[in-house]
């Protein structure tokens, strides 16, 4: 029988004051003496455990920052809002041996493997189980361990959603490739690309086992998914959504997400997107920013886009207050490669519109001699660029998307970028 997960401690800014507690019992004469420092700290309202007692001595707890005591089953839950009175009739969401009650959230760790030092490594999943029935949406990041923009997007998203105010269930996996994340590496220790290892298998390589665990525990239990990526190391992507060519649902959700650009892209063999679709789960692939860097513009678009998708799916009662946007659309992209080795200097950057024949960069030797101009092969939008100026012959320098309606693209992009730049999103303590 799965253990029942207890509700998290209420946030001070939203929860009602706790009822007055009974006075502490008389001290036990047989108890250990309390140090002067501890007595002074406790008198000031600080809970400082004595040596040999309390959370400081529990395994895995930091001495610098003691862990907060988990609430007991009798602790008061988060206060229900007046628009949703009464208990929920939903079943608990069972995953990884835990049962998350409706209206609450919990972190579940799915064991993957042990390191060579015998330290266990798990796949962390935050389950936000809504009070009322609705769809299940998963949002994942760091499938490539060095692509960390999505990690911050999920962190900020968690400040804006709570189980007692959403419909359905939200599965958030900020770090799928835990191994690559802690080593700042795109790949797994076996040098395999996790996003080319699906559907995986329970007894295959480490990449295959992780892919299998994520697919069975997350993807196959969802109705829709959003996978968050950035460009590979030394490259940067302008915020964009990639969708399959013949998926009406993905196209609908991409428009709801409202990124600057929506790119119709083929499915890659062995990718999560390919096998999610085989399992009947459509997804969006969000590409933005560069490896090992945060990009504020990309993060804002990601957080707001996910909230918009949740609203489109009926998971939140009120959609974020924002106008409807018209992203630019593309069905063809192409990489412009370096004609020789040297020093690469970009003229326009990712996000810029270019016309066929425009000079968009140069490659020269370190003395500046023999510079070769780079020309746009067609009119479109730069959706990705190389960030490392030292290049070799054949290196990919610009990723350019040919747009369906180039003439109106400038106005549409300006509307979106201006709105994102001016949008404060929500206050950190404003919950949905």
N, C-alpha and C positions, 0 to 999 in steps of 0.2 A: 504493500500500500504506500503510495507516494506521500512524502512528508508535506504538511501544509505550510506554505510560506506565509510568514507573518507580515503585516503591513509595515512600511517604512515609517520612521519617525516623522511627524508632520513638520512642514516648513513653518518657521516662526512667523513669516509674513502672511501666511494664508490660514493657518490652523487656529482654532479657538483656544483660549488659555486652558491648561489642564486643571482639573478639579483640585481643590486644596488637599494636600496629602496629610495623613495623620502624623502626629509628632513621632520622632525617632524613639525607639525603645531605650530604656536605661542601659548604659554600657555594661558589657559583660566583664566582671572582675577577672576572668581568666583569659581575656583577650590580650593580644600583644600590645605593648606600649606604642603610642603614636609619637613620631618625631616632632620636634618643635616646628620644623619647616612645613611638615604636612599639616599640623594643626593650624598653623597660620594660614596656609593655602585654603584649607577647608573652611576656616572662618570667613575667608574672603569669597567663598562660594566656588572655589576651584576644586575639582575632584582629582587629587593627586594620590595614586595608590602608593602604599608603603612597599618597600622591597619585599618580594616574596608573596605579594597578594595582588589581586586585580588584573586588569587586562595586560599590564606590562609583561607579565610572565606567561601569557598565552602564546602558543606557537604562531609565528607569522605576523605578530603585532609589533609595530614600530615603537621603539622606546621614546623617540622624539615626539611622535604624534600618536598617543594611545587611541585605540579604536573605540568608537562610540558603542555603548551597549545596545545590542539589538532589542527592539521592543518585545515585550512578552505578549502572549495572546490576549491578555485582558487589557492591554494598553488601548487608549481610545484611537479609532481610525481617523483618517482624514475626514473633515466635516463635509457632509453631502450638501451640495448647493440646493437652494429652494426649488430650482426647475427640475430636479431629479430626486424627488423624495422617495423614501422607502427602500428596502433591500432589493438587490438585484436577483433575478431568477436565472442568470446565466450559470453554466457549469464552470468549475475551475479549469484553467488551462494547464494541462499536465505536460511537462517536458523535463528530461534529465532527472527524473526521480522527485521532482517538486510539483506541487499543485498551487498555481497562482490564482488567488481568488479574484472574482470580478471587482473592478474598481481599484486594484492594487497593481504594483509592479515589483519585479524581483530580478536579480541577476542569477543566471544559471550557468554553470560551467560544465561543458561537455568534455570529458577527458579524451585527449588525442594520443599522447605518447609521453614517454619520459625522456629527458635529456640524458646524455651520457653520464651525468652526475647523479642520476636517479631522481632528479627534480621533475615533478609532473608538469605537463603543459596542457592547458585546456582551451577550448573555444568558448569565450565569454559571450553570453547572449542576455540582453536586457529585455524582459518580457513586460510590456505595458498592456495589461488585460482590461479592456473597457468594461464599464458597467452594463452596457446594452449590447445586443447582438449586432454584428456587422462583419465586414470582410477582414481578412488577415493580410497585412502588408509587411514585407520585410525590407529593411534598408541595411545595406552592408557596405563596408569600406575596408581598405588595406588588404584587398585580395593580393595585391602586390605590396610587399611590406614597406616599401619606401614611399608609397603614395598616401600621404597623411592628411591631405585636405579634407577627405571624407570623414576622418576621425573627429576633426573639429566641428564639422557640420552636424554629426550625430550628437556630439557633446552639447552643442547649443540647442539642438532640437529637443533634447531631454529636459531642458529648462523651460520648455514651452508646451509640453504635453503631459497630462497626468491620466492615470487609469480611470479616475472617477468622472472624467469629463470627455471621454472619447467613446465612440461606438466601435465594436470589433476589437481586434488585437494587433498590436504593433510589435514586431520582432526586430530589435536593433542589434547589429553586430558590428561594432566600430573597428574591430581588428580581427579579420579572418585569418590572415597569415601571421600568426603570433610570432613564429620563428623569424621571419624576415623583418617584422616590425622592430623587434628588440635589437637586431643587428644592423638596422638601417639598410636592408637589402631587399631588392625586388623579389628574389627567388627564395625557395626553401633550402634547407641544408643539403638536400640531394641535387641542388642546382636545377630543379624543375620549376617551370612556370605554372603556378596553381591554376591560372585561367586558361591553360591548355591541357588540364588534367581531369576535366569532368568527362563522364559522370563519376569517375573514381571507382574504388572497390575497397571492401573491408580488409582485404589481405594483400593489397598491392604495395606500391612504394609509399613513402611518407606523404608525398603530394596526393597520391590517389586516395589514401585513407582520409586525409583532411577534406578533400573534395567530396568524398562519399558521406562523411559526417555532416558537412554543411548542407549537402543536397537533401539528405534524408531528414535531418532535424529542422531545417529552416525552409528551404525552397519548396519541397513537396508538401509542406503544411501551410503554404501561403496561397493567396489568390492573385497577388501581384507583387512585383519586386522592383527596387531601385538599387542599382549597384554604383557606388561612387568611386571614381578613378581620377588620376591626374596623368600628365604626360610622363614618359620615362625620364630618367636622370639626364640633365643638361638640355631638356626641352621644356616648352611651356605650351599649354593648350588654352585657347580662349573658351570660356564656358559654353558648352554645347551638350545636347542630348542626342544619342544615337539610338535609332530604332530599326526594327526589321522592315523589309519592304512591304509585306502584305499583312501586317498586323493592325487591324482597325482599333483595337483596344489600346495598344501601345501608342498609336498615333494620337488618340484622344487624350491620353494621359500626358503625352509630350507637350501638346498644346496647353493643357492645364498647368503644367510645370512652368511654361513660359520662359525658357532660356533665350539668350540672344539668337542662337542658331539650333536648328533641328536637322540632323544629318541622317539620311537613310543609308545604312551601312549593312553589308552582308554579314551573316553569322560566321564566326571563326570556328574552325574545327577544334573541338575539345573545350570550348569556352562555356562559362556558366550560362550565358544567354542562350546558347544552342540547346543545352540539355534542360534548362528550365522550360523552354518552349516545348521540348519533347514530352515533358511532364505536364503540359497543359497550363504552365504558369508564364504569362507574358511579363516582360520587364523593360525598364528604361536603363540605359547606360549613360551616366553623367560623367563627362570628361571636363576637367578644369584645373588650371594651375600647373605646377611642376613638382617633381619629386622632392621630398624632404623640405618643403617650404609651405607656409601658410599664405594664402592669397585672400585678402579680405573681400574683394569683389566677388570672387568665386564662391567663398563661403556664404556670403549673404544670398546670392542667387540660389545656392543649394538648399539652405534652410527654408527660404520662402517658397521655393519650388516644391519641396516635399509637403509643406503645409497646404499648398494649393492642390496637390494630388490627393491628399487626405480629404480635403473638402470635396473634390470631385467624386471620390469614392463613398462619400457619406459618412466618413469616420469622425469628423468634427462638426459640431452644430453650426458654427458660424465660420465662413471662409475668411481668411485674412483680408483686411480692407486694402484692395489694390485694384487698379483698372485692368481691363482686358488688354493683353498685348498680342502682337502679331510677329512672332519670331521669323527670321529669314529661313528659307527652306533650301536644302540642297540634296541632289541625288547623285552627285559626282564630285569626287575629290581627287587631288593629285599632289604628290610630293615633288618639289623642285630641288634637284641635287647639285652638289658642288661640282663644277667642271674641273677643278684641280685642288691640290692642297694649298693651304695658306691661311691668311687672316680674313675672317668673314665679318663684314659690317652690314647690318640690316638697316634699311632706310625706314619703311613703315614696319610696324610690329603687329603681333597677333591682335585681331579685332579690326584691323584696317581694311577698307574696301580698295581694291586695285582694279585698274582697267588693263585689258590685254596690251602688252608691249611696255607697260610702265617699268621703269628701273626700280627694283625693290631691294637691291643690295649689291655689294661688290666682294670679290675675293682677290687678294693681292699677296705678294710675298712680304716678309717682315719689314722690308725697306719701303714698301708702298709702290714698288715697280710692277709693271705688267698687270695692272688691275683689270679684272674681267667683270663686266656688268652682268647682273642677273635680271632677266626680264620676266614679267608675269606672262604665263603661257595662255591665259584667258582671263576674262573679267570675272571677278568674284571677291571672296573674302578670305583673308589670312586667318586660319583657325588654329594654326600651330607653327612654332618656330624653334630653331636651334638656339640655345642660350650659351653654348660654348663657342667662342669665336675662333678657336684653333681647330681647323677642319682638314680633312683628307678628301681626296678625290672620291666622289660618289656619296659623301655624307648627305643626309636629308637636311635641308636648310629651311624650307618653307612648306607648310601644308596648306593648300589653297582649295577652297570649296567653290564650285561653280553654282551660282544662285539661280533659283527658278524665276525670280522677279528682281533683277538687279536694279532697275530704275527706282524702285521704292525702298530699297534696302537701307539707305542712309537714314531716312526719316524713322523707319521702324527700329533700327538699332539705337538711334539717339533717344527715342522714347523710353526704351527699356533701360539703357545705361543711366539716363538721368533719373529715372524712378528708383533704381537700385541705389545709386549714389546718395539720393536724398532720403531714402527709406530708413528710419531708425529701427525697423523691425518692431519687436515688442520689448518692453522693459524686461530686465532679467527676472523680475518677480511677477510678471504677468503671465498667468497660466491659461492654457486652453483646456 
